[in-house]
Amino acid sequence: MKKRFVSLILAVITVMLLFTVPVSAAERGFAVKDAVIVLPENAGITDTYAAERLKYYLDEITSGNIEIAYGGVHDGCAITLQSNAGGADGSYTIASTENGLAVTGSGNKGVINGVYRFLEEFCGCHWYEAEVIVVPENENLTVPRDINIEYTPFFEYSETDTRSAMDAEFSVANGLTGGIYKDLSPEQGGAVEYIGGSSHTLVNRYCKPSVYFEEHPEYFALVDGVRTGTQLCLTNENVKDVVTAEALAVLEKQHNPDADVQILSITQADNGYYCQCDNCRSLDGATGSPAGTMLTFVNEIAGRIKASGNYDNVAFDTFAYQYTRKAPVGVVPREDVIVRLCSIECCFGHTLDDPDCKSNTAFMQDLSEWSKICNRLYIWNYNLNCDESINIYANFGTMQRNTQIFYEHNVKGIYQQGVYYISESDGEFGEMKTYLLTKLMQNPYLDFDKEMTEYMTAVYGDGGVYLKEFIDIVTDHAVTKYKHLYLEEDSRYSLPGMMPWEVSKCDELWEKAKSQAETEEQLNRILRSEICWRYWKCSNMRSEFSLLQHPYLWMKARKDLYNDFVKFGITRMGERPNHELSSNDLRHLTRRIYTWITLYDEPVWDAINPYAVAFYELMEKLYNF
C-alpha cells in the first residue's frame, strides 16, 4: 500500500512537470532592448530631451540602438512618454501598461524627472557626482510588469552648491530645480531662476551708496545717530521709488515670460546695522520685529512692480535673517512674496527639534511662526564650517531629520549651502553631502544610511565601508550636551572627547580604505577626502602631527599635508577672500594650521621664513644621521 501511494505521488509530480510551461523573461517583465520609446506627435522640447536621454542610457546599458517613435500604436514593447496639463511641476507617474511602460509628467520637469527615476530604480543608473556616473552593462535588462509609482515633489525649489551641483546633468538627474550656479536649458526643463542677484541685493544691487549716498544720505540706515551705507532706510518713500525703478530695469532685461517662475530678490545686506530712524523704529515696534519693516517694504515693491507690467510669473524674495529672523505681527507676505528663513545661528550637530539645544529651539519657534503666516516659505540652510572649511564637519546625523522638519513646517523651497567656493577640489566630504542633500530634498524620508553606503561604495570602492565607519565615529563625537556644531567651528575644539585609541582606530580605517582601492582614481578620491581628517589631527597635534616625537617627523607630516593641498587643487581653506592657501613655509612647518592662509601673510613671517626652512633641513639631516 505504501509503495502504491509513493508511486501515485511520483506520477502526479511527473504530470505536473510535463504540463508546466517555463516562465519566460518576457512574462517576468519586458526586455528593454526590444522596446521603442514613444512620444506624442506634438511632443515638446522637454519630452523630446527626456526621450533622448532615456535612449542614450538604455543604449549604453544594453549595447542596443533603441528607436524613438512619434505617435501611432506599436505592437512590441513601448516606453511611452507623455506630459499632461495637471499636477505640480515635476510630478510624474510611472506605470506598467499592457505592452510596456508609461511615464506621464506634469509641467516642464515631470517627464524628465520620471525618466531619471526609472533609470535609477529599474535600470541601476546613479549620478553620484558630476564625474561619478554609474551605468551598468546588462544586455538582458528586463523591467517588471507591475510598476505603479506616483510622485509629487516635496519642494518646489531645491538647490545646493558644490562642484557637482554646478553640473547640469547631475542637477537634472537628481532633481535640483535651482539655477544660481548653473544654467539648465529649456530642453532640460529650465530652472527656478533668481534674476538680478540671489541674495543681499539691497545696497549691493539696488540703491547703491556709491550712487546715492553723497547726495542723499537720508536714503540709508541711521545707526547710532549716524547715516551709514550699510543698509537702507526702508520707510523712506524715495528709497522705494529708487528700488522699484532699478528692479524694473532688471526685469526689462532679464524677465522671461515663458519661465514657470522667476524670482527677484529684495534682501538686506549681510550685516546687522539696520536703520534706527524714528519711522523705522516705530514700525519695528508696531510689528514686533524689524522683519515687519522689511516685509512692509518688500510687499509694497512687489505690488508696484506687479501693477506696472506683465510680470505674473515673477515672485519676490526676502530674508528672515539675523535681525529679521523673528516673524512679525500685523503684517503678512503677499501671495507672490517668498520669505527665506536662514538658520545661520543654529547648531548643526543637534537636530533642530532637539529640546536641549537652545539655539535650535529658538529657531524652531521662528520657523513655526513664519509657517503660520507665509504660504511660500523657503529655507537657507548651512552644511559647512565657513571658517575652516577643510576640517571635518560632522553634521551627518542631522541632515535627514532637519530636512524632514522643513517639509513638516510647510516649507516650499530649500537652499542647502555647502562649500560653494571650493569648486576645484573637495577636501572634506562636501561632494557626498551634495549627493545626500539632493536625495533628501527629493524625499526626506528615504533610507539615508543606504544612500550613504551606496555612494561610498561607488566613489571609494570596497574601501568605502571603512570610511562609513569613520564617519559614524566622528559623527558620534561632533557634539555633546554642552558642545555644539556651529557655522564657524574651531578645529581645535571639534570632535570633543576623541580618545587616543579612537584616533588610532580612525587612522586604521583610512589605511584599510586605501588598501582596498582598485584604481588610481579611487585611491585619489580617498586621499583627497582624507585631508579633512589630517587637517583635524594637525590642528590637535595627534598621530603623525604629535609634538612628542622627533621635530623632523611632525614637521614633515605638516609639509606633506601642505603638498597634498596643492596636489589636489585645494586653493582655499575658508569662505573669506583672504582665506586662500598661503605659500609661507614657516607657517606650514611650525604654526597653527588655521594660519596657513593669506590673512596672515605679514612681512615678518617672510623675513623669518628662510630660517624656518633651514631649521627643517637641519632636523632632517640630524634625523637621518
C-alpha positions in Angstrom: 0.0 0.0 0.0 2.8 2.3 0.9 4.6 1.7 -2.4 1.4 2.3 -4.4 0.9 5.7 -2.6 4.5 6.8 -3.3 4.1 5.7 -7.0 0.9 7.8 -7.2 2.6 10.9 -5.8 5.5 10.5 -8.3 3.0 10.2 -11.1 1.2 13.3 -10.1 4.5 15.2 -9.9 5.5 13.9 -13.4 2.3 15.1 -14.9 2.6 18.5 -13.3 6.1 18.8 -14.7 5.0 17.8 -18.2 2.3 20.5 -18.3 4.3 23.2 -16.6 5.4 25.8 -19.1 8.6 27.7 -18.0 8.1 31.4 -17.3 10.0 33.3 -20.0 11.8 36.6 -19.4 9.2 38.3 -21.4 6.5 37.2 -19.0 8.5 38.2 -15.9 9.0 41.6 -17.5 9.6 43.3 -20.8 13.0 43.3 -22.4 14.3 46.8 -22.6 16.5 46.1 -25.6 13.4 45.3 -27.6 11.4 48.4 -26.6 10.5 51.5 -28.5 10.4 54.9 -26.9 7.2 56.6 -28.0 6.4 60.3 -27.9 3.3 62.1 -29.0 3.5 63.6 -32.5 3.3 67.1 -30.9 5.9 66.4 -28.2 7.5 69.4 -26.6 11.2 70.1 -26.2 11.4 68.8 -22.7 9.7 65.5 -23.5 12.0 65.1 -26.5 15.0 65.8 -24.4 13.8 63.2 -21.9 13.4 60.6 -24.7 16.9 61.3 -26.0 18.5 60.9 -22.5 16.5 57.7 -22.0 17.7 56.3 -25.3 21.3 57.3 -24.6 21.4 55.5 -21.2 19.4 52.4 -22.4 21.7 52.1 -25.4 24.7 52.2 -23.1 23.2 49.6 -20.8 22.0 47.1 -23.4 24.6 47.8 -26.2 21.5 48.4 -28.4 20.0 51.0 -30.6 16.6 51.8 -29.2 14.2 53.6 -31.6 12.4 56.8 -30.7 9.0 56.9 -32.5 6.3 59.6 -32.7 2.6 58.7 -32.3 0.9 55.6 -33.5 0.4 52.2 -32.0 3.3 49.8 -31.6 2.9 46.0 -31.5 6.1 45.4 -29.4 7.1 46.8 -26.1 6.8 50.5 -25.7 8.0 53.1 -23.2 5.6 55.9 -23.7 6.5 59.4 -22.5 3.7 62.0 -22.2 3.2 65.3 -20.5 -0.2 66.3 -19.0 -1.7 69.6 -18.0 -2.4 68.9 -14.4 -0.4 68.4 -11.2 2.6 70.2 -9.7 5.6 70.9 -11.9 7.9 68.0 -11.6 5.4 65.4 -10.6 5.0 62.2 -12.5 3.6 58.7 -12.6 5.5 55.6 -13.8 3.1 52.7 -14.6 3.2 49.4 -16.4 0.9 49.1 -19.4 -0.3 46.1 -21.4 2.8 46.2 -23.7 5.4 48.1 -21.7 5.6 51.3 -19.6 4.2 54.8 -19.5 5.9 57.8 -17.9 3.5 60.7 -17.5 4.6 64.0 -16.1 3.4 67.5 -15.2 5.0 70.9 -16.0 8.4 71.4 -17.5 10.2 68.7 -15.5 7.7 65.9 -14.8 8.6 63.6 -17.7 12.3 64.3 -17.2 12.1 63.5 -13.5 10.2 60.3 -14.2 12.7 59.1 -16.8 15.6 59.6 -14.4 13.7 57.9 -11.6 13.0 54.9 -14.0 16.7 54.8 -15.0 17.8 54.8 -11.4 15.3 52.5 -9.8 14.8 49.9 -12.5 18.0 50.2 -14.6 20.7 50.7 -12.0 21.9 54.1 -13.1 23.2 56.5 -10.5 24.6 60.1 -10.6 26.7 60.2 -7.5 29.0 63.1 -8.6 29.5 65.0 -11.8 32.4 62.7 -12.6 31.0 59.5 -10.9 28.1 58.2 -13.0 27.2 54.5 -12.7 25.7 53.0 -15.9 25.7 49.1 -15.7 26.1 46.8 -18.6 23.1 44.4 -19.0 22.1 43.4 -22.5 19.3 41.3 -21.0 17.8 44.0 -18.8 14.1 43.4 -18.1 11.6 45.7 -16.4 8.8 44.4 -14.2 5.2 44.4 -15.4 3.7 45.6 -12.1 5.2 49.1 -11.7 2.9 51.8 -10.2 4.7 54.9 -8.9 3.2 58.3 -8.2 5.5 61.1 -7.2 4.9 64.8 -6.3 8.0 66.9 -5.4 8.4 67.6 -1.7 9.8 71.1 -2.5 9.2 73.4 -5.5 12.7 74.8 -5.1 15.8 72.8 -4.3 19.4 73.9 -4.6 22.9 73.2 -3.3 26.2 74.4 -4.5 29.4 72.3 -4.5 31.1 71.2 -7.7 28.7 68.5 -8.8 25.6 70.7 -8.1 27.1 73.2 -10.6 26.9 70.5 -13.3 23.7 70.4 -15.4 23.4 66.6 -15.9 24.0 65.9 -12.2 21.4 68.5 -11.3 18.7 67.3 -13.7 19.3 63.6 -12.8 19.0 64.3 -9.1 16.0 66.7 -9.4 17.6 70.0 -8.4 15.5 72.9 -9.6 17.6 75.9 -8.6 19.6 77.8 -11.1 22.0 80.0 -9.1 25.2 78.1 -10.0 24.4 76.6 -13.4 22.3 77.0 -16.5 19.6 74.5 -17.2 18.4 74.8 -20.8 14.8 75.0 -21.8 15.1 71.4 -23.1 16.2 70.3 -19.6 13.1 72.0 -18.1 14.9 75.2 -17.1 15.5 76.3 -13.6 13.9 78.4 -10.9 16.0 81.4 -11.5 16.9 84.3 -9.3 17.3 87.4 -11.6 19.3 90.4 -10.6 21.2 88.5 -7.8 20.1 85.8 -5.4 21.0 87.5 -2.0 21.9 90.7 -0.2 20.7 92.8 -3.1 19.8 96.0 -1.1 22.7 98.5 -1.2 24.7 95.9 -3.2 22.4 95.9 -6.3 19.6 98.3 -5.6 20.1 101.8 -4.3 23.9 101.6 -4.0 25.6 104.0 -1.7 28.3 104.6 -4.3 25.5 106.2 -6.4 23.2 107.9 -3.9 24.9 108.3 -0.5 26.7 111.6 -1.2 23.6 113.5 -2.2 21.0 111.5 -0.3 22.4 110.1 3.0 18.8 110.0 4.3 18.2 107.0 1.9 20.5 104.9 4.2 20.3 103.5 7.6 20.6 105.7 10.7 22.8 103.7 13.1 23.7 105.2 16.5 22.8 108.6 15.2 24.9 108.4 12.0 23.8 107.7 8.5 25.7 104.7 7.1 25.7 103.0 3.7 25.5 99.5 5.3 21.7 99.2 4.9 18.7 101.2 3.5 16.1 103.3 5.4 13.1 101.2 4.4 10.5 103.7 5.4 11.9 106.4 3.1 9.5 106.9 0.1 12.2 107.9 -2.2 14.1 104.7 -1.5 11.0 102.7 -2.5 10.9 104.7 -5.8 14.6 104.0 -6.5 14.4 100.3 -5.7 11.3 99.9 -7.8 12.8 101.6 -10.8 16.0 99.7 -10.6 14.2 96.4 -10.1 12.0 97.1 -13.2 15.2 97.8 -15.2 16.4 94.3 -14.2 13.1 92.8 -15.3 13.1 94.6 -18.6 16.5 92.9 -19.4 16.1 89.5 -17.8 12.4 88.7 -17.5 11.4 85.5 -19.3 7.6 85.4 -19.6 7.8 81.7 -20.7 9.5 80.6 -17.5 7.4 78.8 -14.9 8.6 81.2 -12.3 11.4 83.8 -11.8 12.4 85.3 -8.5 13.5 88.8 -7.8 15.5 89.0 -4.6 15.0 92.1 -2.4 17.2 91.2 0.5 19.1 93.0 3.3 22.9 93.4 3.1 25.0 90.9 5.1 25.4 92.9 8.3 23.4 93.9 11.4 23.3 97.7 11.1 19.6 98.2 10.3 18.0 101.6 10.4 17.1 103.2 13.7 15.4 106.4 12.5 12.1 107.3 14.1 9.9 105.9 11.3 11.7 102.6 11.1 11.9 102.2 14.8 8.2 102.9 15.1 7.3 100.3 12.5 9.7 97.8 14.1 7.9 98.3 17.4 4.4 98.1 15.9 5.1 94.8 14.2 7.3 93.3 16.9 10.4 92.9 14.7 12.5 94.6 12.1 11.1 91.9 9.8 7.8 93.8 9.9 9.5 96.9 8.4 11.3 94.7 5.8 8.2 92.8 4.8 6.1 96.0 4.5 8.8 97.4 2.2 9.0 94.3 0.0 5.2 93.9 -0.2 5.0 97.5 -1.5 7.8 97.0 -4.1 6.1 93.7 -5.2 2.8 95.5 -5.6 4.2 98.4 -7.6 6.0 96.0 -10.0 3.0 93.8 -10.5 0.9 96.8 -11.2 3.4 98.1 -13.8 3.5 95.3 -16.3 3.1 91.7 -17.4 5.1 90.0 -14.6 2.6 87.4 -13.5 5.3 84.7 -13.2 7.6 86.8 -11.0 7.9 86.1 -7.3 9.7 88.4 -4.8 12.1 87.0 -2.3 13.3 88.5 1.0 15.2 87.2 4.1 14.2 86.3 7.6 17.9 86.6 8.6 19.6 87.6 11.8 17.8 90.8 12.9 14.8 90.0 10.6 14.5 86.3 11.6 11.7 86.8 14.1 8.3 86.7 12.4 6.3 90.0 12.7 2.8 90.6 13.8 0.2 92.5 11.9 1.8 92.1 8.5 1.9 89.1 6.3 3.7 88.4 3.0 1.8 88.8 -0.2 1.0 85.6 -2.1 3.8 86.4 -4.5 6.4 87.1 -1.8 8.8 84.4 -0.7 10.4 84.6 2.8 13.7 82.8 3.1 14.3 81.9 6.7 18.1 81.5 7.4 19.4 79.0 10.0 22.8 80.7 10.4 22.7 80.9 14.2 21.8 77.2 14.6 23.7 74.2 15.8 24.1 71.6 13.1 25.2 68.8 15.3 21.9 68.6 17.1 18.7 68.3 15.2 16.6 71.5 15.0 13.9 69.9 17.2 16.3 68.8 20.0 14.8 70.3 23.1 18.1 70.6 24.9 19.7 72.8 22.2 18.7 76.4 23.0 19.9 77.9 19.7 17.8 75.4 17.8 14.7 75.7 20.0 14.7 79.4 19.3 14.9 78.8 15.6 12.1 76.3 15.8 9.9 78.9 17.3 10.7 81.3 14.4 10.1 78.5 11.9 6.7 77.8 13.4 5.6 81.4 13.4 6.7 82.0 9.9 5.0 78.9 8.6 1.7 80.2 10.0 1.8 83.4 8.0 3.8 82.6 4.9 2.5 80.5 2.0 5.9 80.4 0.2 8.4 79.8 3.0 11.9 78.9 1.8 14.9 77.9 3.9 18.6 78.9 3.6 20.3 76.1 5.5 24.0 75.5 6.2 26.2 72.4 5.9 29.7 73.8 6.3 32.3 75.3 8.5 32.8 78.6 6.6 35.9 79.5 8.7 37.9 76.2 8.4 36.2 74.5 5.5 38.7 71.7 5.1 38.2 70.5 8.6 35.8 67.5 9.1 32.3 68.9 9.6 30.3 66.0 11.1 26.7 67.1 10.6 25.7 63.8 9.0 23.5 62.9 11.9 21.2 65.9 11.5 20.8 66.3 7.7 17.8 64.0 7.3 15.8 65.0 10.3 16.3 68.7 9.6 15.0 68.3 6.0 12.0 66.4 7.4 11.4 69.3 9.8 11.4 71.8 7.0 8.9 69.8 5.0 6.6 69.2 8.0 6.5 73.0 8.5 5.2 73.7 5.0 8.5 74.9 3.6 8.3 75.1 -0.2 12.0 75.5 -1.1 15.5 74.9 0.3 18.9 76.2 -0.5 21.4 73.9 1.2 24.7 75.9 1.4 27.9 74.0 1.2 31.5 74.9 0.3 30.5 76.6 -3.0 33.8 78.5 -3.0 36.0 75.3 -3.1 34.9 74.1 -6.5 38.3 73.0 -7.6 38.5 70.1 -5.2 36.7 68.6 -2.2 39.0 68.2 0.8 36.1 67.2 3.1 33.0 65.1 2.3 31.3 68.0 0.5 30.5 66.1 -2.6 28.9 63.3 -0.6 26.9 65.8 1.3 25.8 67.3 -2.0 24.5 64.0 -3.2 22.8 63.1 0.1 21.2 66.6 0.3 19.8 66.3 -3.3 18.3 63.0 -2.4 16.8 64.3 0.8 15.2 67.2 -1.0 13.7 64.7 -3.4 12.5 62.5 -0.5 13.2 63.5 3.2 12.1 60.0 4.3 14.4 57.8 2.2 16.8 55.2 3.7 19.6 57.6 4.5 22.2 55.0 5.6 21.6 53.0 2.4 22.1 56.1 0.2 25.3 56.9 2.0 26.7 53.4 1.8 25.9 53.1 -1.9 27.6 56.4 -2.6 30.7 55.4 -0.7 31.0 52.1 -2.5 30.6 53.8 -5.9 33.0 56.6 -5.2 35.6 54.9 -3.0 35.3 51.2 -3.9 35.4 48.4 -1.4 37.2 50.7 1.0 34.0 52.8 1.3 32.8 50.6 4.1 35.7 51.7 6.3 35.1 55.3 5.6 31.4 54.8 6.6 32.7 53.5 9.9 35.0 56.5 10.2 32.0 58.9 9.6 30.0 57.1 12.3 32.8 57.6 14.8 33.3 61.3 14.1 29.5 61.9 14.0 29.2 60.5 17.5 31.9 62.9 18.6 30.6 66.0 16.8 28.6 67.4 19.7 27.8 66.8 23.4 25.0 68.3 25.5 27.2 71.3 26.1 29.2 71.4 22.9 27.5 72.4 19.6 28.4 72.5 15.9 28.1 76.0 14.5 28.8 77.6 11.2 32.3 78.7 12.4 33.9 75.8 14.1 37.4 76.0 15.7 39.2 72.8 14.6 41.0 72.7 18.0 37.7 72.1 19.8 35.9 70.0 17.2 35.3 66.3 17.8 35.4 66.6 21.6 36.3 63.5 23.6 38.2 61.7 20.9 40.4 59.2 22.8 43.8 58.2 21.6 42.6 54.7 20.8 39.8 56.2 18.7 42.2 58.3 16.8 44.3 55.2 16.1 41.1 53.4 15.1 40.3 56.1 12.6 43.8 56.1 11.2 43.5 52.3 10.7 40.2 52.7 8.9 41.7 55.2 6.4 44.6 52.8 5.8 42.3 49.9 5.2 40.2 52.0 2.8 43.4 52.9 0.8 44.5 49.3 0.7 41.2 48.4 -1.0 41.4 50.9 -3.8 41.4 49.1 -7.2 42.2 52.1 -9.3 44.4 55.2 -9.0 41.2 57.2 -9.4 39.6 55.5 -6.3 42.8 56.0 -4.4 43.0 59.7 -5.2 39.4 60.2 -4.1 40.2 58.5 -0.7 43.4 60.6 -0.3 41.5 63.7 -1.2 38.8 63.1 1.4 41.4 62.1 4.0 42.7 65.6 4.0 39.8 66.7 6.4 41.0 64.1 8.9 44.6 65.0 8.6 43.6 68.7 9.0 41.9 67.8 12.3 44.9 65.8 13.5 47.3 68.6 12.6 45.2 71.2 14.5 45.0 68.9 17.5 48.6 67.5 17.3 47.5 63.9 17.1 49.2 60.9 15.5 51.8 61.9 12.9 51.4 65.5 14.0 52.2 64.9 17.6 55.0 67.0 19.1 56.0 64.1 21.3 58.4 62.8 18.6 61.5 64.0 16.7 60.8 67.5 15.4 61.6 66.4 11.8 58.7 63.9 11.9 56.0 66.3 12.9 57.3 69.0 10.6 57.5 66.5 7.7 53.9 65.5 8.4 52.8 69.1 8.1 54.9 69.7 5.0 53.3 66.6 3.4 49.8 67.8 4.2 50.5 71.2 2.6 51.9 69.5 -0.5 48.7 67.4 -0.8 46.6 70.6 -0.5 48.5 71.7 -3.6 48.4 68.3 -5.3 44.6 68.1 -5.0 43.9 71.6 -6.1 42.8 73.0 -2.7 43.4 76.7 -3.0 41.0 78.0 -0.4 40.6 77.0 3.2 37.6 79.2 4.1 34.9 81.4 2.7 36.5 84.8 3.1 38.6 86.4 0.3 41.8 86.3 2.5 41.4 82.5 3.2 43.4 81.5 0.1 46.1 79.0 0.8 49.4 80.8 1.6 52.8 79.7 0.4 54.7 80.7 3.6 56.8 77.7 4.7 57.3 78.9 8.2 53.6 78.6 9.0 53.2 75.3 7.2 56.1 73.9 9.2 55.5 75.3 12.7 52.3 77.3 13.2 48.7 76.5 13.8 47.1 75.1 10.7 44.4 77.9 10.6 47.2 80.4 9.9 48.0 78.6 6.6 46.0 81.4 4.8 46.9 84.7 3.2 45.2 86.5 6.0 48.4 86.0 7.9 50.8 86.9 5.1 52.7 89.5 7.1 56.3 90.7 6.2 57.7 89.4 9.5 56.9 85.8 8.5 58.5 86.2 5.1 61.6 87.6 6.9 61.8 84.6 9.2 60.8 82.1 6.6 64.4 81.2 5.4 65.5 80.4 8.9 62.5 78.1 9.4 63.3 76.2 6.2 67.0 76.0 7.3 65.9 74.6 10.7 63.7 72.0 9.0 66.6 70.9 6.7 68.9 70.6 9.7 66.3 68.5 11.6 66.1 66.2 8.5 69.8 65.7 8.5 70.0 65.0 12.2 67.2 62.5 12.0 68.7 60.6 9.1 72.3 60.8 10.5 
